[in-house]
Amino acid sequence: MNPPTAPARMPALYLSHGAPPLADDPLWPSELAAWSAVLPRPRAILMVSAHWEEAPLALGATVPAPLVYDFWGFPEHYYRVRYDAPGAPELAASVRALLKAPGTPVQDIPDRGLDHGAYVPLVEMYPEADIPVLQISLPTLDPTRLMDLGRRLAPLRDEGVLIVGSGFFTHNLAALRHTGPGVPGWSAEFDAWGREALAAGDVDALLDFEAKSPAGRLAHPRTEHFAPLFVTLGAAGPDLGAQSTPVDGFWMGLSKRSLQFG
């Protein structure tokens, strides 16, 4: 079955990308494949991953470049994964143009390939690797500034670009080492709070999640995995109310809640 024809505006996504072993999970790859099957086919994909923080904002490779295997101690086969998607120089030019007007400095790191926050989910969603992909960095972890960045990038959705923020809805690997099997209370509580805040469109609460949420500082002792959500929320704009949750549940105690706006 062919994917739907691209609408006037592409949706904006936030997905919980997981560690490389999520690709071997019996459920997660099929969830992502089913999600992409009902999405309009993008002209290009703009990825913002928790695993690339760089200021000022950086544009990654615009021609095919080696992947960044930014993890350690895993079995060898995880370091042999390939994702040879085309580069996206036209998208890079559009990003520069959109950010130039507000005066946001942009740098190029032309040899910086996709990291696992980008390619792990893309392998499952678009395994043919035939859609141009551009990854940009997180220039800050400040939610308000990231949401503003998403707003500036939002016009790309009208050009057939799928904007994807890739993180993890809860992320505290250190705490997991000291908990038993099952879902830790802090992860379940934060996930439930986030679900309700999103359903209510309570952006102010989400922006202040460290103070407003239960167990926020346990769910995100460092906030880089929640930060891409704010780029997505900014890009979503008026589509905040048109949201769905194609993936939810938990993996190794962490919430894999993933969202679509529009």
VOTORVEX-254742 format. One record per atom (N, C-alpha, C, O): x, z, y; residue in one letter. Coordinates in steps of 0.02 Angstrom, whole numbers, plus 50000, padded with zeros to 5 digits. Last residue first. Layout:
% VOTORVEX-254742
XZYa
...
This chain:
% VOTORVEX-254742
499555071550859g
499345064650873g
499235060650810g
499065054750813g
500775080350779f
500355080250839f
500195072950856f
500645068850865f
501135089250634q
501055082650665q
500585083350723q
500055086450718q
502295100450555l
501725099050598l
501735091850623l
502265088750631l
502635112450427s
502825106350463s
502205103450496s
501645103950468s
503265126650350r
502725123850391r
502985118050432r
503485118550467r
504045133350261k
504195126250271k
503625122750310k
503525116750303k
504715149250272s
504135145050286s
504345137850298s
504775136550340s
505645156050136l
505635153450204l
505025148850213l
504845145150168l
505685159550002g
505505164550051g
505455162250122g
505235166050165g
505975147749936m
506465153149934m
506335158349988m
506795161250017m
504775141150033w
505315139149988w
505855144449992w
506155145550045w
503005140750062f
503665143850068f
504145141050016f
503945138949962f
501695132550159g
501965136250102g
502685138450115g
502935138050171g
501485115250211d
501535122450225d
501775125950162d
502025122650116d
501295099650284v
501675103550237v
501645110850259v
501755112450317v
500425094550381p
500495090950318p
500865094850264p
500765093650204p
499415100050487t
499965103350452t
500045100050384t
499775102450334t
498985093050648s
498865094250577s
499485097350546s
500025097150576s
498205091650809q
498755093450765q
498525094150693q
497945095650679q
497755089250946a
497645084750889a
498215085750840a
498635081450829a
498185097351047g
497565099151013g
497425094850952g
497005096750910g
499295090551092l
499375097251061l
498755099351023l
498805102750972l
499215078751158d
499035078651087d
499135085451053d
499075085950992d
499715079451285p
498995080751276p
498775080751203p
498205082451188p
501305082851218g
500895082551279g
500165083951265g
500005089151236g
502315080151125a
501605079651105a
501145079151165a
500655075451163a
503505082951185a
503355075951173a
502625075051154a
502335069651167a
503415096951183g
503445093351247g
503265086151239g
502905083351280g
503405099151045l
502825101251085l
502825097651152l
502305095451176l
504705094351012t
504095091150985t
503485092851027t
503085088451042t
505475103551079v
505545096551096v
504915092851073v
504645088651109v
505065114751008f
504885114251079f
504985107151105f
504625104951150f
505565113350880l
504845113250889l
504665112050962l
504165108850976l
506945115350889p
506685108450890p
505935107950898p
505675102850920p
507015130050881a
507095126450944a
506835119250942a
506525117250991a
507045135550758f
506385135150790f
506415130750852f
505915127950873f
508385134950730h
507925131550685h
507215131350711h
506815127250688h
509045142450829e
509145135150828e
508655131550782e
508525125650792e
509045156050855t
508415152450862t
508475144850854t
508005141250869t
509465169550752r
509715164550798r
509185159050798r
508905157550745r
508465176250686p
508995180150720p
509405175950768p
509665178450818p
506985173450655h
507475169050687h
507995173250724h
507965173850785h
506365183650589a
506225176850566a
506735171950594a
506905166950562a
506815194150667l
507015193850597l
506915186750570l
507325184250532l
506245191750787r
506975191950786r
507245192250714r
507835190850703r
504875192250753g
505185186150779g
505935186150774g
506235181050758g
504015201750702a
504625200250665a
504985194050690a
505345190850652a
502665194650787p
502895199950743p
503525197550705p
503545191950680p
502965187650952s
502795187050881s
503005193150841s
503485196550861s
503405189551082k
502685189751069k
502515189850994k
501965191950976k
504795188551089a
504475194751111a
503755195251087a
503515200751073a
505055176151036e
505485181751016e
505165188351035e
505255193351000e
504145167351095f
504035169551027f
504465175451007f
504255179550965f
503785161351214d
504055168251216d
504015171351147d
503885177351140d
503225149451177l
503835149351218l
504175156151219l
504785156551225l
502075154251113l
502595150951074l
503255150851112l
503785151951083l
501345158951222a
501565163651170a
502135160551129a
502615164051112a
501145146851290d
501505152351323d
501755157351271d
502325159651276d
500355139451202v
501045137451213v
501455143051246v
502045143851231v
499185140551106d
499475145751149d
500215144351160d
500645147551130d
498285133551027g
498625130051083g
498955134851131g
499025133251190g
497785139350917a
497475141150980a
497775137451039a
497525138051095a
498645134350822a
497935132550818a
497575133950883a
497125130250903a
499815140950862l
499765133650866l
499045131450865l
498845127050904l
499485154150834a
499665152250902a
499605144650911a
499375142350963a
499265153550695e
498715155250740e
498865153150811e
498425150650846e
500545150050647r
499965145950631r
499395147250679r
499075142550703r
501295160850695g
501415154150720g
500835149550707g
500645145550750g
500765171250615w
500715171450688w
500795164550718w
500415162450761w
501145166850488a
500435167750504a
500325167850580a
499855164850606a
502545166950502d
502195160750486d
501455161250505d
501175156550534d
502785180450524f
502935175650576f
502575169050564f
502315166050611f
502355185750401e
502045187850463e
502175182850519e
501715181150557e
503215179750307a
502485178650303a
502145180350368a
501685176750390a
504445184750352s
504335177550350s
503585175950348s
503345171450383s
504315198550340w
504455195650406w
504315188150408w
504095185550459w
504095200250201g
503555201650249g
503685198350316g
503215195750347g
504705186950096p
504805193150134p
504245194050185p
503965189150210p
504025181049948v
504075179650020v
504165186150058v
503745190550052v
505035182549797g
504415182049836g
504555180749909g
505125179549929g
506285194849750p
505935188449743p
505275188549783p
505015193749800p
507025205349879g
506885203349811g
506545196649808g
506505193149858g
508345204550001t
507645205349982t
507555202949910t
507955199049885t
509575201550046h
509425208750036h
508695209950019h
508455215550021h
509665188350071r
510135191050022r
509975198250004r
510205200849953r
508815186250176l
508585184450109l
509035187350055l
508815188649999l
509575189250287a
509075194150265a
508835192550195a
508655197150158a
510345177550296a
510665183950283a
510165189050257a
510315192750210a
509435167550329l
509745167450263l
510075174050246l
510075176150187l
508135165050407n
508595170750409n
508905171350339n
508665175150297n
506915156550471h
507605155050449h
508035161250460h
508285162450515h
505385147350476t
505725153850476t
506425152750447t
506515148450404t
505355133650496f
504885137750532f
505065145150530f
504915148850577f
506735124150538f
506425127850483f
505985133150517f
506215136750561f
506915107550597g
507185114350594g
506945117850531g
506945114950477g
506785093650692s
506925095750623s
507265102550624s
507825103250647s
505695083450777g
506085089450782g
506165092450713g
505675093550678g
505525066650806v
505515071650753v
505975077450772v
506575076450781v
504615053150861i
505035058650883i
504965064350834i
504405066650820i
504565036650832l
504355042950802l
504845048250822l
505425048050803l
504135023850942v
504665028350919v
504355034750892v
503935037950924v
503325014551004g
503375014450931g
503905018950903g
504105018050845g
503215016851136e
503635011151117e
503735010851041e
504175007351017e
502565028351157d
502195022251172d
502585015951155d
502315010451159d
503565037351133r
503035036851083r
502615030551094r
502345027651047r
504315037351246l
504565033551189l
504025032651135l
504035027751098l
503735046351334p
503555039251340p
503815034951282p
503555029551270p
504365059051298a
503705057151272a
503535049751280a
503205047051235a
505505063551357l
505585058651303l
504915055851278l
504895050951242l
505035072851445r
505395067051472r
505455061551420r
505465055651437r
504515082251355r
504065078751401r
504395072451429r
504075067251436r
505695086851294g
505205083151256g
504725079251300g
504535073651283g
506265093551404l
506605087851375l
506115083551335l
506115077451340l
505325103851415d
505385099051469d
505745092751446d
505565087151465d
505635110551299m
504975107651306m
504965102451362m
504645097251357m
506915114751330l
506815110051275l
506125106751279l
506055100851264l
506655123751432r
507045117751447r
506965112551392r
506965106551405r
505925133351361t
505615129851417t
505995123451433t
505685118251447t
506835138051260p
506215134551243p
505915130551300p
505685124951290p
508535135751252d
508015138451295d
507365134651283d
507335128651296d
509605130751190l
509105133851146l
508535136851187l
508095140151159l
510255114351230t
510125121351246t
509665124151193t
509365120351155t
510355101751181p
510815103651234p
510755110951255p
511165113351294p
510385095751024l
510045101051061l
510515103251118l
511035106251104l
510735077951020s
510895085051011s
510385089551045s
509995087351088s
509975064550928i
510225067550989i
510325075050979i
510035077950934i
510065050550822q
510035057850828q
510325059950896q
510835057350918q
509125036550781l
509595039450829l
509505046950828l
508945049550833l
508825023550667v
508805030750681v
509325032550733v
509895030250729v
507845009850610p
508385012350652p
508285019750670p
507725021850685p
507385008750441i
507135010050509i
507715012750551i
508045017450530i
507785008150311d
507745001850348d
507455002650418d
507294997650450d
507875016750201a
508365017250255a
508375010850297a
508915008350315a
507035018450096e
507345011850102e
507865011750158e
508265007050162e
506475031150109p
507045030250065p
507385023450070p
507965022750051p
505815039950210y
505945032850218y
506555030950176y
507085029450202y
505665053050158m
505115049850195m
505195042250200m
504705038550194m
506835056550093e
506195057250057e
505645053350092e
505195050650059e
507805053850187v
507885051050120v
507225051250082v
507075046650044v
507375061950292l
507285054750297l
507375051350229l
507045046350216l
507745075150256p
507045073250254p
506945065650257p
506465063150227p
509205072850260v
508865075550201v
508115073850201v
507865071350151v
509575068050389y
509535063350332y
509175066150271y
508885062350233y
509405079250479a
509105072650491a
509025068750427a
508475066350411a
510055090050430g
509395091150459g
509025084750474g
508415084650480g
511285084850397h
510795085550343h
510105087350369h
509605086350334h
511655072250526d
511785078250487d
511215079450438d
510725075750436d
512235055850556l
511665060250546l
511875066350505l
512225065650455l
513815054550649g
513285052250605g
512725057350598g
512735062650631g
514745051250782r
514365056850755r
513765054150715r
513275051850743r
515465042150853d
515635042750782d
515245048350748d
515385050050691d
515045042750987p
514875036850947p
515035037350873p
514785033350833p
514325051951086i
514815053751034i
514715048450979i
514355049650931i
513995051951258d
513985048151195d
514525050851149d
515095051951169d
512945062051365q
513605059751341q
513505055951275q
512995056851241q
512035064751511v
512025062451442v
512725060151424v
513045056651463v
511205075451627p
511815072251603p
511775070551529p
511515074451490p
509735072051710t
510005075551652t
510645072051628t
510615066151611t
509015066651815g
509685069251827g
509975073151770g
510415077351781g
507815060651797p
507805067751814p
508495070751824p
508565076651839p
508375047451770a
507965048751830a
507925056151847a
508005057951905a
509015048751646k
509405047651707k
509015049351769k
509285052351816k
508125049551544l
508445055851566l
508845054951630l
509005059851663l
507715036551525l
507215041751537l
507525048051565l
507215051551605l
508925029951501a
508525028251559a
508025033651576a
507915035151634a
509355035851380r
509755036551441r
509335035251504r
509385038851553r
508305031351297v
508405038551309v
508805039651372v
508635043851413v
508545017551301s
507915020251328s
507975027651342s
507725030051393s
509785016951237a
509725014651307a
509085017351339a
509095019251397a
509405021451111a
509885025251150a
509845023351224a
509875027651268a
508595010751072l
508295017351083l
508765021751124l
508535025351169l
509575001051060e
509045000151109e
508705006751124e
508545008251182e
510385006050955p
510655005651023p
510115004651076p
510185007251132p
510255012750820a
509705011450867a
509975011050938a
509815015450979a
510815007750655g
510865011250718g
510315009150765g
509955004450752g
509975008250495p
510255004650552p
510325009350612p
509955014150620p
510475019850366a
509975017150412a
510315013250468a
510885014750486a
511025024350239d
511325019250281d
510815015850326d
510725009750325d
511375037750167y
510775035550204y
511015030750258y
511195032650313y
511895045850016r
511985040750068r
511325039550103r
510785040150074r
512675059449936v
512065056449961v
512235051450016v
512675052850058v
513755066349896r
513765059249881r
513125055749905r
513055049649896r
513595079549911y
514065076449957y
514125068849945y
514515065449978y
512805083149807y
512515083449874y
512955080149926y
512715078149980y
513635082849697h
513175077249707h
512835077349775h
512595072249798h
514405094749694e
514695088649720e
514175083249736e
514275079449783e
513525109549748p
513765104949697p
513945098149727p
513685096149779p
514155118449895f
513625115549855f
513915111149801f
514495109049806f
515045123549989g
514945127149926g
514395124449882g
514175127949837g
514295119650147w
514875121350107w
514665124750042w
514165128350040w
513825107250267f
513665112950224f
514245113850176f
514645109250166f
513655094350332d
513795100550368d
513565106650328d
513155110650352d
514095080050319y
513925084750266y
514095091750291y
514605094650273y
513565067250409v
513905073550420v
513665078450366v
513095080750368v
513825050050358l
513415056050366l
513855062150378l
514445062250360l
514655037150451p
514615041750394p
514175047750409p
514155050150466p
513575025350537a
514165029750535a
514095034450476a
513545035650452a
512895010850613p
512965015050553p
513625018850552p
514155016050564p
512785013950790v
512905009250735v
512985013650673v
513125019650679v
512655024450870t
512145019250879t
512285013350833t
511935008250836t
512895041850845a
513085034950831a
512505030150840a
511945031650821a
512085052350969g
512515051050912g
512645043650903g
512515039650949g
512125058751129l
511845053751086l
512335052451030l
512935051451042l
511945075151196a
512355069951168a
511945065151126a
511475067151092a
511775085251339l
511445081751285l
511865075751262l
512105071851303l
513355093551379p
512685090951393p
512415087051334p
512765085651286p
513115101951224a
512925101351295a
513505098251333a
514085100051321a
512465103151065e
512995100151106e
512735099551177e
512185096851188e
512065106350903e
512015109050971e
512615106351010e
513185107250991e
511365101850763w
511815098850813w
511645101650881w
511165099550913w
510465107050677h
511165107450658h
511635103750706h
512225102850691h
509155105150706a
509425111750719a
510185112050711a
510505116650735a
508945088650777s
509055093250721s
509335099850744s
509705100350793s
507975076050819v
508295081750852v
508345087150798v
507835089950777v
507855058450809m
507915064850774m
508265069950818m
508765068550850m
506845045050823l
507275049250863l
507275056250832l
506755059550830l
506665029350748i
506575036550740i
507085040150784i
507675038650781i
505715014350775a
506345017950772a
506165025350767a
505605027350780a
504465009850744r
504965004850763r
505665007850759r
506145004350742r
503605017450604p
503945017650669p
504385011550681p
504625008450634p
502035014850536r
502745013350527r
503085013350595r
502885009650640r
500945028950538p
501105022050560p
501855020850552p
502255025450561p
500825038950390l
501045038150459l
501085030650476l
501245026650433l
500595039650258v
500005038950300v
500185038650374v
499745038150417v
501855041050203a
501445035450180a
500835034450224a
500575028850228a
502375052950250s
502605046650281s
502165040750262s
502105036050300s
501675061750162w
501595062050235w
501785055450267w
501405052650306w
502175058550037a
501465057650051a
501325057650125a
500895053950149a
503505062250056a
503345055250041a
502615053850056a
502445048650083a
503375076050075l
503625071850130l
503465064550118l
503285060950165l
502885079649949e
502495081150009e
502725076850068e
502315074150105e
503905075649865s
503275072049861s
502825073549921s
502435069249942s
504915085049903p
505005077849914p
504355073949911p
504255069349951p
504255097949866w
504395095849935w
504505088349944w
504225085549991w
504125100149724l
503545098649767l
503735095349832l
503425090449852l
505275103349653p
504765099249620p
504195097049665p
503825092449647p
506815100849740d
506215104849731d
505675100549698d
505615094649714d
507885093449775d
507775094349703d
507155098649688d
506995099849630d
507935094249910a
507815087649882a
507675088049807a
507385083349779a
508325107149933l
507605105749938l
507445098849910l
506875097649888l
509725107349933p
509365108149869p
508615107149873p
508285106449821p
510055105850076p
510085100250029p
509715101349963p
509415096549938p
508775115850160a
509465114550139a
509465108650090a
508945106750065a
507455110650275g
507755113850217g
508485112450208g
508785108350243g
506595105750373h
506995101050333h
507325104150272h
507455100750223h
505085105950434s
505555110850407s
505975107150355s
505735105650301s
504675095950576l
504705097050504l
505235102250487l
505745102850519l
503605089850693y
504095095150681y
504095096350606y
503565097450577y
503245074250776l
503285078550717l
503775084350726l
504275083750762l
502055064350859a
502675068050864a
502675073250808a
502155076350794a
501375047550834p
501345054850835p
502035057750847p
502535054250846p
501365033450947m
501585036650886m
501475044150890m
501485046950945m
500065024151020r
500555029551029r
500725032650961r
500275034250922r
499315013750975a
499565013351043a
500105018551055a
500545017551097a
499935012750803p
499415013550855p
499725012750924p
500315011250931p
500505001550679a
500685006350732a
500135006650784a
499895001550808a
499565000750530t
499824997350589t
499955002550644t
499575007150653t
500015010950388p
499555008750441p
499915005150497p
500505006450511p
501005003650254p
500845008950302p
500385006450356p
500365000350369p
500314995550108n
500694995250169n
500515000950216n
499935003050218n
500425000049941m
500005000050000m
500445000050062m
500905004150068m
